[in-house]
Amino acid sequence: MQSRACQAAARSSHLQGRDCRYQRTQEPAARCVRWGSRNYAVAAPLQDPTGSSARVRSAHNSARTPCLTHPPVSITAGLGEFLGYSLRSVSGYIADRTGRYWLITFIGYAINLLAVPAMAFAGNWHVAALPIHAERIGRAIRKPTVEAMLSSTTGKHGKGWVYAVSTALDETGATLGPLIMALVLLLHGDYRTGYALLSVLAIGALTVARMNFSVPSRLEEKRTAPAGGFSRSYWLYMVAAACFAAGLISYVLVAYHLATAKVVTEQWIPVFLAFSTECGVIASLILGKLYDRAPLRTLLVAVLLSSLLSPFAFYGDLPALLAGMVFWGIGYATQDTLFKAVVAGVLPEGNRNLAFGLFYSGYGAGWLIGSVATGLLYEPSRVALVAFAVLAQLISLPLFVIAKRQERSPQ
């Protein structure tokens, strides 16, 4: 449960007269996944604990701060997120045409390593917009290649399980990052030393991965790109995912609601975020394992549960809110794990990177529409906001079913 630019602070008592401090940060270290008898290393995140920043998912995850209240902040964060999704198709196309997967991955991480620390020194949202967008661009550059390289291992370990473990390790790294920074500060170091250490870990781990697995396709034990081209099922899956994205409520909007409606006191808002994030990790592992046994049923159940987030979050009491956070975690597990497994099942040979990049470009378009719609609807009609979010995700259900049937039928 995504997953990374500076997010708009969704706390009404602090929005006036303060900078944007919600930051979804970079991913600068590496995760080593032991697949049976050998290690396959890919990049994983360590979160930047700059200033008073707080973790906001993913991903997986633009700020949907209500546009009528603070349009500059919302547009900046939403544009940065859409930029991060839309450019993935360009990166994927270049990777497929050149075959320089690792070079492109290194470039993406290098941009992140420079952009994220720069966010800490932005005095206002005008200045912060530059590193925000740079971070999203860096993420857009590297994400298709990382997901495509992982797809080479799905023949042996299962599509759902590969991306579930990837997501879980992603969030583990996101937890370790602030802890490492805190340790540096505890030992009387400074942020410069902390960033340097995280950068060394990132570059070192990527270098080791590049040296040991220079040709990711050699990890393939079974055919993992069954399609001859972009099939009808691929495009239907993309449309369904875009509908799902339109209805997926950002935690920033939930946090804004919690603060303005005084459902909980402000200090509990990051606690709820941590709880929902951990729920997402657990959901990823469970759903990933189930997906390899019953793909369509697992996907449909996950989408249905995710659609319950908005009514529980915006119209429930404290127990309902806790249930809503569980549904939020399931929603981001669907985005970060199941959708990648779905794409891995319809990959066209020779276009792995483009397939992932293009799919999430479509997803990003749905996310942008949902961000604008939910932001505009929050103040005038919360009922309309909930109805929009629920219906958008429910509409995706029959599309997923049709796409699965198309996948089974001759193309």
C-alpha positions in Angstrom: 0.0 0.0 0.0 2.8 3.5 -2.7 3.8 5.5 -2.8 6.3 10.5 -3.1 6.4 14.2 -3.8 5.9 17.0 -1.4 2.2 16.8 -0.4 0.0 19.6 0.7 -0.5 19.7 4.4 -4.1 18.7 5.0 -4.6 20.3 8.3 -6.8 23.4 8.3 -5.3 25.0 11.4 -1.9 25.1 9.9 -2.7 25.8 6.2 -2.9 29.5 6.6 0.5 31.3 6.7 2.6 28.1 6.6 4.6 26.3 4.0 3.7 23.0 2.5 5.3 20.5 4.8 3.6 17.2 3.9 6.2 15.5 1.9 6.1 12.1 0.2 9.7 11.4 -0.1 12.2 9.7 -2.2 13.3 6.1 -2.3 17.1 6.1 -2.0 18.1 2.7 -0.7 17.9 -0.8 -2.2 16.0 -3.8 -1.3 17.5 -7.2 -1.8 14.9 -9.9 -2.4 16.0 -13.5 -2.0 14.3 -15.5 -4.6 15.1 -19.1 -3.8 18.9 -19.6 -4.2 19.8 -16.1 -5.5 19.3 -12.4 -4.7 17.6 -10.0 -7.0 18.2 -6.4 -6.0 16.1 -3.5 -6.9 15.8 0.0 -5.5 13.6 0.6 -2.4 12.7 3.6 -0.4 14.1 5.3 2.6 11.9 8.2 3.6 13.3 11.6 4.2 12.3 13.0 7.6 12.9 16.6 6.7 11.6 19.2 9.1 8.0 18.6 10.1 7.2 16.5 7.1 4.9 13.6 7.4 4.6 10.4 5.3 1.8 10.4 2.8 1.3 7.4 0.5 2.2 6.5 -2.7 3.1 5.5 -5.3 1.2 5.8 -4.8 -0.4 9.6 -4.0 -1.2 13.2 -4.6 -2.7 15.6 -2.2 -6.4 16.2 -2.8 -6.6 19.2 -0.6 -10.0 20.9 -1.4 -9.3 23.1 -4.4 -11.9 25.7 -3.4 -10.0 26.4 -0.2 -6.4 26.3 -1.3 -6.2 25.9 -5.1 -2.4 26.7 -5.5 -1.4 24.0 -3.1 -3.8 21.5 -4.5 -2.9 22.2 -8.2 0.8 22.0 -7.4 0.6 18.7 -5.7 -1.9 17.2 -8.2 0.1 18.4 -11.2 3.3 16.9 -9.7 1.6 13.5 -9.2 0.0 13.5 -12.7 3.4 14.4 -14.1 4.9 11.4 -12.3 2.4 9.1 -13.9 2.1 10.6 -17.4 5.8 10.6 -18.1 6.2 6.9 -17.3 5.1 5.9 -20.8 7.9 8.1 -22.3 10.5 6.5 -20.0 9.1 3.0 -20.7 9.3 3.6 -24.5 12.9 4.8 -24.3 13.9 1.8 -22.1 12.4 -0.7 -24.6 14.0 1.0 -27.6 17.5 1.4 -26.1 17.6 -1.6 -23.7 19.5 0.6 -21.2 17.3 -0.4 -18.2 19.9 0.1 -15.5 21.1 3.5 -16.9 17.6 4.8 -16.9 17.0 3.5 -13.4 20.2 5.2 -12.1 19.2 8.5 -13.7 15.8 8.4 -12.0 17.3 7.7 -8.6 19.9 10.4 -9.1 17.2 13.0 -9.7 15.4 11.9 -6.6 18.6 12.0 -4.5 18.9 15.7 -5.5 15.3 16.8 -5.4 14.1 15.5 -2.1 16.7 17.3 0.1 15.9 20.4 -1.8 12.3 20.3 -0.6 13.5 21.0 3.0 14.9 24.4 2.0 11.9 25.6 0.1 10.5 28.7 1.9 7.0 28.6 0.2 5.0 26.5 -2.2 6.2 28.5 -5.3 9.8 27.4 -4.6 8.8 24.0 -3.4 7.0 23.3 -6.7 10.3 22.8 -8.5 11.8 20.0 -6.4 8.3 18.5 -6.1 8.0 18.1 -9.8 11.6 17.1 -10.1 11.0 14.2 -7.6 8.0 13.1 -9.6 9.9 13.2 -12.8 12.7 11.1 -11.3 10.2 8.6 -10.1 8.5 8.5 -13.5 11.9 7.8 -15.2 12.7 4.7 -13.0 9.4 3.1 -12.1 8.7 1.4 -15.5 12.2 -0.2 -15.6 12.0 -1.4 -12.0 8.6 -3.0 -12.5 9.6 -4.5 -15.8 12.8 -6.0 -14.3 10.7 -7.5 -11.5 8.4 -9.1 -14.0 11.1 -11.4 -15.1 10.8 -13.2 -11.7 7.0 -13.7 -11.8 7.2 -17.0 -13.8 8.8 -18.7 -10.8 7.3 -16.9 -7.9 3.9 -15.7 -9.1 2.9 -12.3 -10.2 0.9 -11.4 -7.1 3.6 -12.6 -4.7 6.5 -10.8 -6.5 4.8 -7.4 -6.4 3.4 -8.0 -2.9 6.9 -8.6 -1.5 8.2 -5.6 -3.4 5.5 -3.4 -1.9 6.2 -4.7 1.6 9.9 -4.1 1.3 9.2 -0.7 -0.2 7.3 0.3 3.0 10.0 -1.3 5.2 12.5 0.9 3.5 10.2 3.9 4.0 10.3 3.1 7.8 14.0 2.6 8.0 14.8 5.9 6.3 13.7 8.2 9.1 15.1 5.8 11.7 18.6 6.0 10.1 18.3 9.8 10.0 17.2 9.9 13.6 20.2 7.7 14.5 22.6 10.1 12.7 21.1 13.0 14.6 21.3 11.1 17.9 25.0 10.6 17.3 25.4 14.4 16.9 25.4 14.3 13.2 23.4 16.7 11.0 21.0 16.3 8.1 23.8 16.7 5.5 25.5 13.6 7.0 22.2 11.7 7.1 21.5 12.5 3.4 25.0 11.5 2.5 24.7 8.2 4.2 21.3 7.4 2.6 22.7 8.4 -0.8 25.7 6.1 -0.4 23.4 3.2 0.6 21.3 3.9 -2.5 24.1 4.1 -5.0 25.9 1.2 -3.4 22.9 -1.1 -3.5 22.1 -0.2 -7.0 25.6 -0.8 -8.1 25.7 -4.2 -6.5 22.4 -5.0 -8.2 23.7 -3.8 -11.6 26.9 -5.9 -11.2 25.1 -9.1 -10.3 22.0 -8.8 -12.5 23.0 -6.8 -15.5 20.6 -8.7 -17.8 17.3 -9.1 -15.8 15.8 -11.4 -18.5 18.2 -14.1 -17.4 16.1 -14.4 -14.2 13.2 -15.6 -16.3 12.5 -19.3 -15.9 9.1 -19.3 -17.6 7.7 -17.1 -20.3 6.5 -13.9 -18.6 5.5 -11.8 -21.6 2.8 -13.9 -23.2 1.1 -11.2 -25.4 2.3 -10.5 -28.9 1.1 -6.9 -28.6 -1.1 -4.6 -26.7 -4.3 -6.7 -26.4 -7.9 -5.6 -25.9 -7.7 -6.9 -22.3 -4.7 -4.6 -21.6 -6.6 -1.5 -22.7 -9.7 -2.5 -20.7 -7.6 -3.1 -17.6 -6.2 0.4 -18.1 -9.6 2.0 -18.3 -10.8 0.0 -15.3 -7.7 1.1 -13.3 -8.4 4.7 -14.2 -11.9 4.5 -12.9 -10.5 2.9 -9.7 -8.0 5.7 -9.4 -10.6 8.4 -9.8 -12.4 7.0 -6.7 -9.4 6.4 -4.5 -9.4 9.1 -1.8 -6.0 10.5 -0.8 -5.1 10.4 2.8 -4.4 14.1 2.6 -8.1 14.8 2.0 -9.0 12.4 4.8 -6.6 14.2 7.1 -8.1 17.6 6.1 -11.5 16.3 7.0 -10.4 14.9 10.3 -8.9 18.2 11.3 -11.7 20.5 10.1 -14.5 18.3 11.4 -12.6 17.7 14.6 -13.1 14.0 14.5 -9.8 13.5 16.2 -7.2 15.8 17.6 -4.3 16.8 15.3 -1.7 14.6 16.9 -3.7 11.5 16.0 -3.7 12.2 12.3 -0.2 10.9 11.6 -1.0 7.9 13.8 -4.0 7.0 11.6 -1.7 7.3 8.6 0.8 4.9 10.1 -2.0 2.5 11.0 -3.4 2.6 7.5 0.0 2.2 5.9 0.7 -0.9 7.9 -2.7 -2.3 7.0 -1.7 -1.7 3.4 1.5 -3.7 3.8 -0.4 -6.7 5.4 -3.1 -6.4 2.7 -0.5 -6.5 0.0 1.0 -9.7 1.2 -2.4 -11.4 1.7 -3.9 -10.1 -1.6 -0.7 -10.9 -3.5 -0.7 -14.5 -2.4 -4.5 -14.9 -3.1 -4.1 -13.3 -6.5 -1.9 -16.1 -7.7 -4.6 -18.6 -6.7 -7.7 -16.7 -7.9 -6.8 -13.5 -9.8 -10.2 -12.1 -10.8 -12.0 -12.9 -7.5 -9.2 -11.4 -5.5 -9.1 -8.2 -7.6 -12.9 -7.8 -7.4 -13.1 -8.3 -3.7 -10.2 -5.8 -3.2 -11.9 -3.1 -5.3 -15.2 -3.6 -3.5 -13.6 -3.3 -0.1 -11.7 -0.2 -1.2 -14.9 1.5 -2.3 -16.1 1.5 1.3 -13.4 3.9 2.4 -15.1 7.2 1.7 -18.5 6.5 3.5 -16.6 5.1 6.6 -14.1 8.0 6.6 -16.4 10.9 6.1 -19.6 9.8 7.8 -18.6 7.4 10.6 -17.6 7.6 14.2 -14.2 6.6 15.5 -14.6 2.8 15.1 -15.9 3.4 11.6 -13.0 5.6 10.9 -10.6 2.9 11.9 -12.4 0.5 9.6 -12.0 3.1 6.9 -8.3 3.2 7.4 -8.2 -0.5 6.8 -10.1 0.0 3.6 -7.6 2.7 2.7 -4.8 0.3 3.1 -6.6 -2.3 0.9 -7.1 0.4 -1.8 -3.4 1.2 -1.9 -2.5 -2.5 -1.8 -4.7 -2.9 -4.9 -2.9 0.0 -6.6 0.7 -1.0 -5.6 0.4 -4.7 -5.9 -2.6 -6.1 -7.8 -2.5 -3.7 -10.7 1.2 -4.5 -11.3 0.3 -8.2 -11.2 -2.5 -7.5 -13.7 -0.1 -5.8 -16.1 2.4 -8.6 -15.7 -0.2 -11.0 -17.0 -0.7 -9.2 -20.3 2.8 -8.0 -21.0 3.7 -7.8 -24.7 7.1 -9.2 -25.6 9.6 -6.4 -26.3 7.5 -3.8 -24.7 7.6 -4.6 -21.0 8.7 -1.1 -19.9 6.2 0.7 -22.1 3.4 -1.6 -20.9 3.9 -0.6 -17.3 4.6 3.1 -18.2 1.5 3.4 -20.4 -0.8 1.6 -18.0 0.1 4.0 -15.1 -0.2 7.0 -17.5 -3.8 6.0 -17.9 -4.1 5.5 -14.1 -2.7 8.9 -13.6 -5.3 10.5 -15.8 -8.0 8.9 -13.6 -6.2 10.1 -10.5 -6.1 13.6 -11.8 -9.8 13.6 -12.6 -10.6 12.2 -9.1 -8.3 14.7 -7.4 -10.1 17.7 -9.0 -13.6 16.2 -8.5 -13.2 15.3 -4.9 -11.5 18.7 -4.1 -14.3 20.6 -5.7 -17.0 18.5 -4.1 -15.8 18.5 -0.5 -17.1 21.9 0.5 -20.4 22.1 -1.3 -21.6 18.5 -0.9 -19.8 15.7 1.0 -22.6 13.3 0.0 -21.8 14.0 -3.7 -18.1 13.4 -2.9 -18.8 10.0 -1.3 -21.2 9.0 -4.1 -18.6 10.0 -6.8 -15.8 8.0 -5.1 -17.9 4.9 -4.5 -19.4 4.9 -8.0 -16.1 5.5 -9.8 -14.6 2.4 -8.2 -17.7 0.2 -8.6 -17.8 1.1 -12.3 -14.4 -0.6 -12.6 -15.8 -4.0 -11.5 -17.5 -5.0 -14.7 -14.6 -3.6 -16.7 -12.2 -5.9 -14.9 -14.5 -8.9 -15.6 -14.8 -8.1 -19.3 -11.0 -7.6 -19.5 -10.4 -11.0 -17.9 -12.7 -12.7 -20.4 -11.0 -10.9 -23.3 -7.7 -12.2 -21.9 -8.9 -15.7 -22.1 -10.5 -15.4 -25.6 -8.5 -15.3 -28.8 -7.2 -11.7 -29.5 
